[in-house]
Amino acid sequence: MAGGYTCDIWFKGVQGTALQKIMDYAGTEYIATRESNADGDENAGEVIISVGNSVTFMVLDKDEGLNVTGWNHLVLSFKVTDESNPAAILGEGIASLNGIITTRAATLSSYGDTLNRSLNIGSHPIPGTELYRGLVYNPLVYLGVPPAAGGNTAISLARTANGLVITFEGVLQSSANLQQWADVLNATSPHTIPLPVSGSLFFRARPVTP
């Protein structure tokens, strides 16, 4: 399995109490969203991540970085720790949602089919099923897990009287279109952006180049 696999995707929109699939392989491994007020917040939501035969192993909400109304960047990796038994591959799930890291132990097992079904973006592989009614940008899936070299990254934003305060680990980058990214020159944490800004402006943190 090349040490594992990684999914990298941007999405916007959390609505409906039923599962809506952002990315789904064979109906058994998927990333989905749904509304939830489990913590008493009527405007809350969840990202549901499943591996192997639809077994939920990670639920991410606002405490784990979810932005219910805006764009979200999710990088999900499954890092193999023991593949001696092909029917039950042991590993670690690592999710970075808007820079906040969540980890869980996981087992890939009971796939439920011969693994020859499609990978779908925005729905279940069965056409018209569990449609995602939001926006998806730049979905990527690749073998392997990003190396730990370069250190951790994390980012959080807060609106204050002085502007938008960005706290981050790594190197701060900005983009006006989510396509071209550039390092923010001489940015140190916390970094303040005066408001208002002209047009759209997005931020992320990248690892420090070793």
HUJO-V652976 format. One record per residue. N is the residue number from 0. OMEGA is omega in degrees with one decimal (999 if undefined). D_FIRST is the distance of its C-alpha to the first C-alpha in Angstrom with 1 decimal. Layout:
n & omega & d_first
N & OMEGA & D_FIRST
N & OMEGA & D_FIRST
//
This chain:
n & omega & d_first
0 & 179.5 & 0.0
1 & 179.4 & 3.8
2 & -180.0 & 5.3
3 & 177.8 & 5.3
4 & -178.2 & 7.3
5 & 172.6 & 11.1
6 & -178.4 & 14.1
7 & -173.8 & 17.4
8 & 170.9 & 20.6
9 & 177.3 & 24.3
10 & 179.0 & 26.5
11 & 177.3 & 30.1
12 & 174.3 & 31.8
13 & -176.6 & 31.8
14 & 179.0 & 34.1
15 & -178.0 & 34.7
16 & 176.7 & 34.2
17 & 178.7 & 31.8
18 & 172.3 & 28.1
19 & -170.5 & 27.5
20 & 173.1 & 24.0
21 & 179.2 & 23.0
22 & -174.8 & 19.5
23 & 173.6 & 18.4
24 & 173.1 & 15.7
25 & -180.0 & 17.3
26 & -175.7 & 19.7
27 & 176.3 & 17.4
28 & -173.1 & 15.4
29 & 168.8 & 17.8
30 & -175.1 & 19.8
31 & 174.6 & 23.5
32 & 170.4 & 26.9
33 & 173.9 & 30.2
34 & 177.7 & 33.5
35 & 173.0 & 34.3
36 & -177.2 & 37.4
37 & -179.6 & 36.2
38 & 176.8 & 37.5
39 & -179.6 & 40.7
40 & -176.7 & 39.9
41 & -178.9 & 40.7
42 & -177.0 & 38.8
43 & 177.7 & 35.6
44 & -178.0 & 32.2
45 & 165.6 & 28.7
46 & -178.4 & 25.1
47 & -179.9 & 23.3
48 & -177.6 & 19.5
49 & 171.3 & 18.0
50 & 173.7 & 14.7
51 & 172.6 & 14.7
52 & 172.7 & 18.0
53 & 176.8 & 19.8
54 & -179.8 & 20.0
55 & 178.1 & 21.1
56 & 178.8 & 19.8
57 & 175.0 & 21.2
58 & -176.8 & 24.5
59 & 175.7 & 25.6
60 & -174.6 & 29.2
61 & 178.0 & 31.7
62 & 177.1 & 31.4
63 & 171.3 & 27.7
64 & -175.6 & 28.7
65 & 172.4 & 29.1
66 & -172.7 & 31.8
67 & -173.7 & 33.2
68 & -175.1 & 35.4
69 & 178.9 & 33.7
70 & 176.4 & 30.5
71 & 175.2 & 27.4
72 & -178.9 & 24.3
73 & 171.3 & 21.2
74 & -177.0 & 17.9
75 & 178.6 & 15.4
76 & 168.6 & 12.2
77 & -177.1 & 10.0
78 & -177.4 & 9.5
79 & 174.6 & 7.8
80 & 179.1 & 10.9
81 & 178.5 & 10.7
82 & 179.8 & 8.5
83 & 176.6 & 11.5
84 & -177.1 & 12.5
85 & -179.1 & 10.2
86 & -179.9 & 13.1
87 & -177.7 & 12.9
88 & -177.5 & 9.8
89 & 179.1 & 11.6
90 & -180.0 & 11.3
91 & 173.7 & 13.6
92 & -178.8 & 14.4
93 & -179.8 & 16.1
94 & 172.0 & 18.5
95 & 179.9 & 20.9
96 & -176.6 & 23.7
97 & 175.2 & 26.4
98 & 178.1 & 25.6
99 & -172.5 & 25.8
100 & 173.0 & 22.8
101 & -179.8 & 22.0
102 & 176.7 & 19.5
103 & 170.1 & 18.8
104 & -177.2 & 17.0
105 & 176.9 & 15.0
106 & 173.7 & 13.5
107 & -178.2 & 11.5
108 & 174.7 & 13.8
109 & -175.8 & 16.5
110 & 175.1 & 15.0
111 & 176.9 & 18.5
112 & -176.4 & 17.9
113 & 176.8 & 16.0
114 & 179.7 & 13.7
115 & 178.9 & 15.8
116 & -169.4 & 17.6
117 & 169.4 & 17.9
118 & -177.3 & 16.9
119 & 173.9 & 20.3
120 & 176.6 & 21.8
121 & 177.8 & 24.9
122 & 167.7 & 24.9
123 & 178.1 & 23.5
124 & 174.1 & 22.4
125 & -173.1 & 25.8
126 & 176.3 & 28.1
127 & -175.8 & 30.5
128 & 176.2 & 28.8
129 & -177.7 & 28.2
130 & 174.3 & 29.0
131 & -175.8 & 28.4
132 & 176.9 & 31.9
133 & -179.4 & 31.1
134 & 178.2 & 29.9
135 & -179.9 & 26.4
136 & 168.8 & 25.8
137 & 177.9 & 23.1
138 & -179.4 & 20.0
139 & 172.3 & 16.7
140 & -180.0 & 13.1
141 & 176.4 & 10.5
142 & 178.5 & 7.0
143 & -178.8 & 7.5
144 & 179.9 & 10.3
145 & -179.4 & 13.9
146 & 179.6 & 15.4
147 & -178.1 & 18.2
148 & -179.4 & 20.6
149 & 175.3 & 23.4
150 & -176.9 & 24.1
151 & 171.6 & 24.0
152 & 175.6 & 25.3
153 & -179.7 & 27.4
154 & 174.2 & 30.2
155 & -175.8 & 33.0
156 & 177.0 & 36.0
157 & 177.8 & 39.5
158 & 179.9 & 42.6
159 & 178.7 & 45.7
160 & -178.9 & 49.3
161 & -178.3 & 48.3
162 & 179.3 & 45.5
163 & -177.7 & 41.7
164 & -177.7 & 40.5
165 & 174.7 & 36.8
166 & -173.1 & 35.4
167 & 168.1 & 32.2
168 & -177.0 & 30.0
169 & 179.7 & 28.7
170 & -178.6 & 30.4
171 & 175.5 & 32.0
172 & 177.5 & 31.5
173 & 179.1 & 33.5
174 & 176.2 & 33.4
175 & -173.3 & 35.9
176 & -178.8 & 33.7
177 & 179.1 & 30.0
178 & 177.2 & 29.4
179 & -179.5 & 31.0
180 & 178.8 & 30.5
181 & 175.7 & 32.7
182 & 174.2 & 33.1
183 & -171.2 & 36.2
184 & 174.7 & 38.6
185 & -179.0 & 39.5
186 & 173.0 & 38.1
187 & -177.9 & 38.0
188 & -3.2 & 37.2
189 & -178.4 & 39.0
190 & -176.2 & 39.7
191 & 175.4 & 42.3
192 & 178.3 & 42.5
193 & 177.4 & 46.0
194 & -1.4 & 46.5
195 & 174.4 & 46.9
196 & -179.6 & 44.6
197 & 179.4 & 45.1
198 & -178.9 & 42.5
199 & 178.2 & 38.9
200 & -177.9 & 37.1
201 & -179.1 & 33.5
202 & 173.0 & 32.1
203 & 174.6 & 28.8
204 & 176.2 & 27.8
205 & 177.2 & 25.5
206 & 174.1 & 24.5
207 & -179.8 & 27.2
208 & -177.4 & 26.4
209 & 999 & 26.2
//
